[in-house]
Amino acid sequence: MSPDFVRLDFVSPVAVLDTSSFEMLSHELTANCLMKRNENRS
């Protein structure tokens, strides 16, 4: 397989996502990481 094909294959699901839902998803992931970090600290 050519690297370009693999890269396109990887990018396309992200490109299909709506920008707002992608932002929401990244905010959720960030919040989850912060919550886990706080739990570990206490």
C-alpha distance matrix in Angstrom:
0.0 3.8 6.5 8.4 6.8 7.2 10.5 11.7 11.1 13.2 15.7 16.6 18.8 20.7 21.2 22.6 25.1 28.5 29.3 32.5 31.0 28.4 31.3 33.3 30.5 30.3 34.1 34.2 31.8 33.9 37.1 35.9 35.0 38.4 40.2 38.7 39.6 43.2 43.5 42.5 45.0 48.0
3.8 0.0 3.8 5.4 5.4 6.7 8.9 10.2 10.9 12.8 14.6 15.9 18.6 19.9 20.1 22.0 24.5 27.7 28.1 31.5 30.5 27.6 30.3 32.7 30.2 29.6 33.4 33.9 31.6 33.3 36.7 35.9 34.9 38.1 40.2 38.8 39.5 43.0 43.7 42.7 45.0 48.1
6.5 3.8 0.0 3.8 5.4 5.1 6.1 8.7 9.8 10.6 12.3 14.3 16.9 17.7 18.1 20.4 22.6 25.6 25.7 29.0 28.1 25.0 27.4 29.9 27.4 26.5 30.3 31.0 28.5 30.0 33.5 32.8 31.6 34.7 37.0 35.7 36.2 39.7 40.6 39.5 41.7 44.8
8.4 5.4 3.8 0.0 3.8 5.5 5.1 6.2 8.5 9.9 10.5 12.1 15.3 15.9 15.6 18.1 20.5 23.3 23.5 27.0 26.4 23.4 25.9 28.6 26.4 25.7 29.4 30.4 28.3 29.8 33.3 32.9 32.0 35.0 37.3 36.4 36.9 40.3 41.3 40.6 42.6 45.7
6.8 5.4 5.4 3.8 0.0 3.8 5.4 5.2 6.1 8.6 10.0 10.6 13.6 15.1 14.9 16.7 19.4 22.5 23.2 26.6 25.6 23.0 25.9 28.2 25.9 25.7 29.5 30.1 28.1 30.0 33.3 32.7 32.1 35.2 37.2 36.3 37.2 40.5 41.2 40.7 43.0 45.9
7.2 6.7 5.1 5.5 3.8 0.0 3.8 5.5 5.0 6.2 8.7 10.2 12.3 13.7 14.5 16.3 18.4 21.8 22.3 25.5 24.2 21.3 24.2 26.3 23.6 23.3 27.1 27.5 25.2 27.2 30.5 29.6 28.9 32.2 34.1 32.9 33.9 37.3 37.9 37.2 39.6 42.5
10.5 8.9 6.1 5.1 5.4 3.8 0.0 3.8 5.4 5.1 6.2 8.6 11.1 11.5 12.1 14.6 16.5 19.5 19.6 22.9 22.0 18.9 21.5 23.9 21.6 20.9 24.7 25.5 23.3 25.0 28.4 27.9 27.1 30.2 32.4 31.5 32.2 35.5 36.5 35.9 38.0 41.0
11.7 10.2 8.7 6.2 5.2 5.5 3.8 0.0 3.8 5.4 5.1 6.0 9.3 10.2 9.8 12.0 14.5 17.5 18.0 21.5 20.7 18.0 20.9 23.3 21.3 21.1 24.8 25.6 24.0 25.9 29.1 28.8 28.4 31.4 33.5 32.9 33.9 37.0 37.9 37.7 39.9 42.7
11.1 10.9 9.8 8.5 6.1 5.0 5.4 3.8 0.0 3.8 5.7 5.7 7.7 9.8 10.4 11.6 14.0 17.4 18.5 21.6 20.1 17.7 21.0 22.8 20.4 20.7 24.4 24.7 22.9 25.3 28.3 27.6 27.4 30.7 32.3 31.6 32.9 36.0 36.6 36.4 38.9 41.5
13.2 12.8 10.6 9.9 8.6 6.2 5.1 5.4 3.8 0.0 3.8 5.8 6.8 7.8 9.5 11.2 12.7 16.1 16.7 19.6 18.1 15.2 18.2 20.1 17.5 17.4 21.2 21.5 19.5 21.7 24.8 24.1 23.8 27.0 28.8 28.0 29.2 32.4 33.0 32.8 35.2 37.9
15.7 14.6 12.3 10.5 10.0 8.7 6.2 5.1 5.7 3.8 0.0 3.8 5.8 5.5 6.2 8.8 10.4 13.4 13.7 16.9 15.9 13.1 15.9 18.3 16.2 16.0 19.7 20.6 19.1 21.0 24.1 24.0 23.8 26.7 28.7 28.4 29.4 32.4 33.4 33.5 35.5 38.2
16.6 15.9 14.3 12.1 10.6 10.2 8.6 6.0 5.7 5.8 3.8 0.0 3.9 5.4 4.9 6.1 8.8 12.0 13.2 16.4 15.3 13.2 16.5 18.5 16.7 17.3 20.9 21.5 20.4 22.7 25.5 25.3 25.7 28.6 30.3 30.1 31.5 34.3 35.2 35.5 37.7 40.1
18.8 18.6 16.9 15.3 13.6 12.3 11.1 9.3 7.7 6.8 5.8 3.9 0.0 3.8 5.5 5.2 6.6 10.3 11.9 14.6 12.7 10.8 14.5 15.8 13.7 14.9 18.3 18.5 17.6 20.3 22.7 22.3 23.0 26.0 27.4 27.3 29.0 31.6 32.3 32.8 35.2 37.4
20.7 19.9 17.7 15.9 15.1 13.7 11.5 10.2 9.8 7.8 5.5 5.4 3.8 0.0 3.8 5.4 5.3 8.4 9.0 11.9 10.5 8.0 11.3 13.3 11.4 12.0 15.5 16.2 15.4 17.6 20.3 20.4 20.9 23.6 25.3 25.5 26.9 29.5 30.5 31.1 33.1 35.4
21.2 20.1 18.1 15.6 14.9 14.5 12.1 9.8 10.4 9.5 6.2 4.9 5.5 3.8 0.0 3.8 5.5 7.7 8.5 12.0 11.6 9.6 12.6 15.0 14.0 14.6 17.8 18.9 18.6 20.4 23.1 23.6 24.2 26.6 28.4 28.9 30.2 32.6 33.8 34.5 36.4 38.7
22.6 22.0 20.4 18.1 16.7 16.3 14.6 12.0 11.6 11.2 8.8 6.1 5.2 5.4 3.8 0.0 3.8 6.5 8.9 11.7 10.6 9.9 13.3 14.8 13.9 15.5 18.4 19.0 19.1 21.4 23.6 23.9 25.0 27.5 28.9 29.4 31.1 33.4 34.3 35.3 37.4 39.4
25.1 24.5 22.6 20.5 19.4 18.4 16.5 14.5 14.0 12.7 10.4 8.8 6.6 5.3 5.5 3.8 0.0 3.8 6.2 8.4 6.9 6.3 9.9 11.1 10.3 12.2 14.8 15.4 15.9 18.2 20.1 20.6 21.9 24.2 25.5 26.3 28.1 30.1 31.1 32.3 34.3 36.1
28.5 27.7 25.6 23.3 22.5 21.8 19.5 17.5 17.4 16.1 13.4 12.0 10.3 8.4 7.7 6.5 3.8 0.0 3.8 5.5 5.4 6.2 8.7 10.0 10.5 12.4 14.3 15.4 16.6 18.4 20.0 21.1 22.7 24.4 25.7 27.0 28.7 30.3 31.6 33.1 34.8 36.5
29.3 28.1 25.7 23.5 23.2 22.3 19.6 18.0 18.5 16.7 13.7 13.2 11.9 9.0 8.5 8.9 6.2 3.8 0.0 3.8 5.5 5.0 6.2 8.6 9.8 10.6 12.3 14.2 15.3 16.5 18.3 19.9 21.1 22.6 24.3 25.8 27.0 28.6 30.3 31.7 33.0 34.9
32.5 31.5 29.0 27.0 26.6 25.5 22.9 21.5 21.6 19.6 16.9 16.4 14.6 11.9 12.0 11.7 8.4 5.5 3.8 0.0 3.8 5.3 5.1 6.2 8.6 9.9 10.5 12.3 14.2 15.3 16.4 18.3 20.0 21.0 22.4 24.3 25.7 26.9 28.5 30.3 31.5 33.1
31.0 30.5 28.1 26.4 25.6 24.2 22.0 20.7 20.1 18.1 15.9 15.3 12.7 10.5 11.6 10.6 6.9 5.4 5.5 3.8 0.0 3.8 5.4 4.9 6.0 8.6 9.7 10.4 12.2 14.1 15.1 16.3 18.3 19.8 20.8 22.4 24.2 25.5 26.7 28.5 30.2 31.6
28.4 27.6 25.0 23.4 23.0 21.3 18.9 18.0 17.7 15.2 13.1 13.2 10.8 8.0 9.6 9.9 6.3 6.2 5.0 5.3 3.8 0.0 3.8 5.4 5.0 6.3 8.6 9.8 10.6 12.3 14.2 15.3 16.6 18.4 19.9 21.1 22.6 24.4 25.7 27.1 28.7 30.6
31.3 30.3 27.4 25.9 25.9 24.2 21.5 20.9 21.0 18.2 15.9 16.5 14.5 11.3 12.6 13.3 9.9 8.7 6.2 5.1 5.4 3.8 0.0 3.8 5.4 5.2 6.1 8.6 9.9 10.5 12.2 14.2 15.3 16.5 18.2 19.9 21.0 22.5 24.3 25.8 27.0 28.8
33.3 32.7 29.9 28.6 28.2 26.3 23.9 23.3 22.8 20.1 18.3 18.5 15.8 13.3 15.0 14.8 11.1 10.0 8.6 6.2 4.9 5.4 3.8 0.0 3.8 5.5 5.1 6.2 8.6 9.8 10.5 12.2 14.2 15.3 16.3 18.3 19.9 21.0 22.4 24.3 25.7 27.1
30.5 30.2 27.4 26.4 25.9 23.6 21.6 21.3 20.4 17.5 16.2 16.7 13.7 11.4 14.0 13.9 10.3 10.5 9.8 8.6 6.0 5.0 5.4 3.8 0.0 3.8 5.4 5.1 6.2 8.6 9.9 10.5 12.4 14.3 15.3 16.5 18.4 20.0 21.0 22.6 24.4 26.0
30.3 29.6 26.5 25.7 25.7 23.3 20.9 21.1 20.7 17.4 16.0 17.3 14.9 12.0 14.6 15.5 12.2 12.4 10.6 9.9 8.6 6.3 5.2 5.5 3.8 0.0 3.8 5.4 5.0 6.1 8.5 9.8 10.5 12.3 14.1 15.3 16.4 18.3 19.9 21.1 22.6 24.6
34.1 33.4 30.3 29.4 29.5 27.1 24.7 24.8 24.4 21.2 19.7 20.9 18.3 15.5 17.8 18.4 14.8 14.3 12.3 10.5 9.7 8.6 6.1 5.1 5.4 3.8 0.0 3.8 5.5 5.1 6.1 8.6 9.9 10.5 12.1 14.2 15.3 16.4 18.3 20.0 21.0 22.7
34.2 33.9 31.0 30.4 30.1 27.5 25.5 25.6 24.7 21.5 20.6 21.5 18.5 16.2 18.9 19.0 15.4 15.4 14.2 12.3 10.4 9.8 8.6 6.2 5.1 5.4 3.8 0.0 3.8 5.4 5.1 6.1 8.6 9.9 10.4 12.2 14.1 15.3 16.4 18.3 19.9 21.3
31.8 31.6 28.5 28.3 28.1 25.2 23.3 24.0 22.9 19.5 19.1 20.4 17.6 15.4 18.6 19.1 15.9 16.6 15.3 14.2 12.2 10.6 9.9 8.6 6.2 5.0 5.5 3.8 0.0 3.8 5.5 5.1 6.2 8.7 9.9 10.6 12.3 14.3 15.3 16.6 18.4 20.3
33.9 33.3 30.0 29.8 30.0 27.2 25.0 25.9 25.3 21.7 21.0 22.7 20.3 17.6 20.4 21.4 18.2 18.4 16.5 15.3 14.1 12.3 10.5 9.8 8.6 6.1 5.1 5.4 3.8 0.0 3.8 5.4 5.1 6.2 8.6 9.9 10.6 12.4 14.3 15.4 16.6 18.7
37.1 36.7 33.5 33.3 33.3 30.5 28.4 29.1 28.3 24.8 24.1 25.5 22.7 20.3 23.1 23.6 20.1 20.0 18.3 16.4 15.1 14.2 12.2 10.5 9.9 8.5 6.1 5.1 5.5 3.8 0.0 3.8 5.4 5.1 6.1 8.6 9.8 10.5 12.2 14.2 15.3 16.7
35.9 35.9 32.8 32.9 32.7 29.6 27.9 28.8 27.6 24.1 24.0 25.3 22.3 20.4 23.6 23.9 20.6 21.1 19.9 18.3 16.3 15.3 14.2 12.2 10.5 9.8 8.6 6.1 5.1 5.4 3.8 0.0 3.8 5.5 5.1 6.1 8.5 9.9 10.5 12.3 14.2 15.6
35.0 34.9 31.6 32.0 32.1 28.9 27.1 28.4 27.4 23.8 23.8 25.7 23.0 20.9 24.2 25.0 21.9 22.7 21.1 20.0 18.3 16.6 15.3 14.2 12.4 10.5 9.9 8.6 6.2 5.1 5.4 3.8 0.0 3.8 5.5 5.2 6.1 8.7 9.9 10.6 12.3 14.6
38.4 38.1 34.7 35.0 35.2 32.2 30.2 31.4 30.7 27.0 26.7 28.6 26.0 23.6 26.6 27.5 24.2 24.4 22.6 21.0 19.8 18.4 16.5 15.3 14.3 12.3 10.5 9.9 8.7 6.2 5.1 5.5 3.8 0.0 3.8 5.5 5.0 6.2 8.6 9.9 10.5 12.6
40.2 40.2 37.0 37.3 37.2 34.1 32.4 33.5 32.3 28.8 28.7 30.3 27.4 25.3 28.4 28.9 25.5 25.7 24.3 22.4 20.8 19.9 18.2 16.3 15.3 14.1 12.1 10.4 9.9 8.6 6.1 5.1 5.5 3.8 0.0 3.8 5.4 5.1 6.2 8.6 9.9 10.8
38.7 38.8 35.7 36.4 36.3 32.9 31.5 32.9 31.6 28.0 28.4 30.1 27.3 25.5 28.9 29.4 26.3 27.0 25.8 24.3 22.4 21.1 19.9 18.3 16.5 15.3 14.2 12.2 10.6 9.9 8.6 6.1 5.2 5.5 3.8 0.0 3.8 5.4 5.1 6.2 8.6 10.2
39.6 39.5 36.2 36.9 37.2 33.9 32.2 33.9 32.9 29.2 29.4 31.5 29.0 26.9 30.2 31.1 28.1 28.7 27.0 25.7 24.2 22.6 21.0 19.9 18.4 16.4 15.3 14.1 12.3 10.6 9.8 8.5 6.1 5.0 5.4 3.8 0.0 3.8 5.5 5.1 6.2 8.9
43.2 43.0 39.7 40.3 40.5 37.3 35.5 37.0 36.0 32.4 32.4 34.3 31.6 29.5 32.6 33.4 30.1 30.3 28.6 26.9 25.5 24.4 22.5 21.0 20.0 18.3 16.4 15.3 14.3 12.4 10.5 9.9 8.7 6.2 5.1 5.4 3.8 0.0 3.8 5.4 5.1 6.4
43.5 43.7 40.6 41.3 41.2 37.9 36.5 37.9 36.6 33.0 33.4 35.2 32.3 30.5 33.8 34.3 31.1 31.6 30.3 28.5 26.7 25.7 24.3 22.4 21.0 19.9 18.3 16.4 15.3 14.3 12.2 10.5 9.9 8.6 6.2 5.1 5.5 3.8 0.0 3.8 5.4 5.4
42.5 42.7 39.5 40.6 40.7 37.2 35.9 37.7 36.4 32.8 33.5 35.5 32.8 31.1 34.5 35.3 32.3 33.1 31.7 30.3 28.5 27.1 25.8 24.3 22.6 21.1 20.0 18.3 16.6 15.4 14.2 12.3 10.6 9.9 8.6 6.2 5.1 5.4 3.8 0.0 3.8 5.6
45.0 45.0 41.7 42.6 43.0 39.6 38.0 39.9 38.9 35.2 35.5 37.7 35.2 33.1 36.4 37.4 34.3 34.8 33.0 31.5 30.2 28.7 27.0 25.7 24.4 22.6 21.0 19.9 18.4 16.6 15.3 14.2 12.3 10.5 9.9 8.6 6.2 5.1 5.4 3.8 0.0 3.8
48.0 48.1 44.8 45.7 45.9 42.5 41.0 42.7 41.5 37.9 38.2 40.1 37.4 35.4 38.7 39.4 36.1 36.5 34.9 33.1 31.6 30.6 28.8 27.1 26.0 24.6 22.7 21.3 20.3 18.7 16.7 15.6 14.6 12.6 10.8 10.2 8.9 6.4 5.4 5.6 3.8 0.0
